[in-house]
Amino acid sequence: MKSPNVKPPKLVKRFRIDDPDRFRLADFDCADTCELDLDKDDAKAILAADIARLAELQKRLYADGHWAVLVVLQGMDASGKDGVISHVMTGLNPQGCEVRAFKAPSEEELVHDFLWRTAIRLPERGRIGIFNRSHYEEVLVVRVHPEFLRRQKLPDKLEAKDIWDHRFKSIRTFERHLARNGVAVLKFFLHVSREEQRKRLLARLDEPHKRWKFSMGDVAERALWDKYMAAYEDMIRATSTEEAPWHVVPADNKPFARLVVAAALIEALEALDLEFPKIEGAALDELQKVRAALVAEGGGDHREAKKPPKQRVKGRIRARSAV
């Protein structure tokens, strides 16, 4: 790639599922990079620019205070969910961003409906919430392991074959409710190939500093690969909506996957038309009085006010270029 400013056209649209009825997981190549020759340094430069933009948009989100953003990350073990969080979200202010990892449900969570444990952890207005796994585990892991339903203590008559369709409907309604109440929902399925997962699991075993990540459960779930792919396809078809679309992100190339997620986040945040609050009228008059008082405390010597306008403009331009 010749320039870090060059990006493939319609990068986000290519992987967003806008027509779920025609969706087939097999149509998406796990190794797709939109024909980009991803040089490591160029990929870092593009991501750095995107992170800077995300940081600016996060400030606007917080100051605007009318919207919340929910990012849902799903994928097989070793698909790169943690890497997306650590690399894409690295420039965000921790005070306005919270990550929730949903593993096996607790006893308290099991005695509530399946959406309860995620609903109580939704982000506040002005903040970004990241779900590392989510309510979708209930139509993925639980579907592949139907024995887990018994732990949820549902009435017997509700454990019918159409329970998954009912859960899909509940999820669509839940996410539509969020959208109607100022929560922008972005969902990413990190689509890693079985072969790439094999390599990553081997790396966890072969490299001492990665062994802590390995779980014997990863191998057991890998044996159920085809069942998981069928469950993911069905899930995406049933729950990719205009209010909360799925993005099927090729995840064999980690840098490219992170660029897709960052680009989708930027696009979604920019679409919210976020604004810094404007101070006008009496409130502005009051601030001017406070400013005058602070200047007076320094004997009227306010250096910033004495800078020539031309010099101040150049300073802003230099600062912007540095970013």
Residue pairs with C-beta under 8 A, 6 or more apart in sequence:
1 36
1 37
1 38
1 39
1 42
3 42
4 42
4 45
4 46
4 49
5 46
5 49
7 46
7 259
7 263
8 14
8 34
8 35
8 36
11 34
11 259
11 260
11 263
12 247
12 260
12 263
12 264
12 267
14 34
15 28
15 247
15 248
15 249
15 250
15 260
15 264
16 245
16 246
16 247
16 264
17 23
17 236
17 240
17 245
17 246
17 247
17 248
18 240
18 242
18 245
20 236
20 237
20 238
20 239
20 240
20 241
20 246
21 237
23 233
23 236
23 237
23 240
24 233
25 191
25 229
25 232
25 233
25 236
25 248
28 191
28 248
28 250
29 250
30 191
30 192
30 193
30 196
30 250
30 251
30 252
31 193
31 196
31 250
31 252
31 253
32 250
32 256
33 250
33 253
33 256
34 256
36 256
38 253
38 255
38 256
40 255
43 255
43 256
43 259
44 255
46 259
47 87
47 88
47 255
47 258
47 259
47 262
50 88
50 259
50 262
50 263
50 266
51 88
51 90
51 91
51 262
52 91
52 323
53 266
54 88
54 89
54 91
54 92
54 262
54 265
54 266
54 269
55 91
55 92
55 93
57 266
57 269
57 270
57 274
58 92
58 93
58 96
58 97
58 128
58 269
59 93
60 269
60 274
60 275
60 276
61 67
61 69
61 96
61 126
61 127
61 128
61 269
61 272
61 274
62 93
62 96
62 126
62 127
63 126
63 274
63 276
63 277
64 126
64 272
64 274
64 275
64 276
64 277
65 125
65 126
65 277
66 125
66 126
66 182
67 125
67 126
67 182
67 183
67 184
67 272
67 274
68 122
68 123
68 124
68 125
68 126
68 127
68 128
68 129
68 182
68 183
68 184
69 123
69 127
69 128
69 129
69 183
69 184
69 186
69 265
69 268
69 269
70 122
70 123
70 128
70 129
70 131
70 178
70 183
70 184
70 185
70 186
71 128
71 129
71 130
71 131
71 186
71 188
71 265
72 131
72 134
72 136
72 185
72 186
72 187
72 188
73 81
73 84
73 85
73 130
73 131
73 132
73 133
73 134
73 188
73 190
74 81
74 133
74 134
74 136
74 140
74 187
74 188
74 189
74 190
74 232
75 81
75 188
75 189
75 190
75 191
75 192
75 251
76 190
76 192
76 197
76 221
76 222
76 225
76 228
77 197
77 201
77 215
77 218
77 221
77 222
78 192
78 197
78 200
78 201
78 204
78 218
79 190
79 191
79 192
79 197
79 251
80 190
80 192
80 251
80 254
80 257
80 258
81 132
81 133
81 190
82 132
83 254
83 258
84 188
84 190
84 257
84 258
84 261
85 99
85 130
85 132
87 258
88 258
88 261
88 262
88 265
89 97
89 99
89 128
89 130
92 128
96 126
96 127
96 128
97 127
97 128
97 129
97 130
98 123
98 127
98 128
98 129
98 130
99 130
99 132
100 118
100 121
100 129
100 130
100 131
100 132
101 132
101 133
102 117
102 118
102 131
102 132
102 133
102 134
102 135
102 137
103 133
105 117
109 116
109 117
110 151
110 152
110 153
111 153
114 135
114 138
114 152
114 167
114 170
115 135
115 170
115 171
115 174
117 135
118 131
118 134
118 135
119 174
121 129
121 131
122 129
122 178
122 183
123 129
123 183
125 182
135 171
135 174
136 171
136 187
136 235
136 239
138 167
139 164
139 167
139 168
139 171
139 231
139 234
139 235
140 228
140 231
140 232
140 235
141 148
142 148
142 149
142 152
143 164
143 231
144 221
144 224
144 227
144 228
144 231
149 159
149 163
164 234
165 238
168 235
168 238
168 239
171 239
172 238
172 239
172 241
175 185
175 239
175 241
175 243
175 244
176 241
176 243
176 244
178 185
178 243
178 244
179 185
179 243
179 244
184 268
184 269
184 272
185 243
185 244
186 244
186 245
186 247
186 264
186 265
186 268
187 239
187 240
187 244
187 245
187 246
187 247
188 246
188 247
188 249
188 261
188 264
189 232
189 236
189 246
189 247
189 248
189 249
190 249
190 251
190 257
191 248
191 249
191 250
191 251
192 200
192 251
192 252
193 252
194 222
194 225
196 251
196 252
197 222
198 222
201 214
201 218
201 219
201 222
203 210
204 210
204 211
204 213
204 214
205 211
205 214
221 228
236 246
236 248
239 246
240 246
247 260
247 261
247 264
249 257
249 260
249 261
250 256
250 257
250 260
251 257
279 287
295 302
295 305
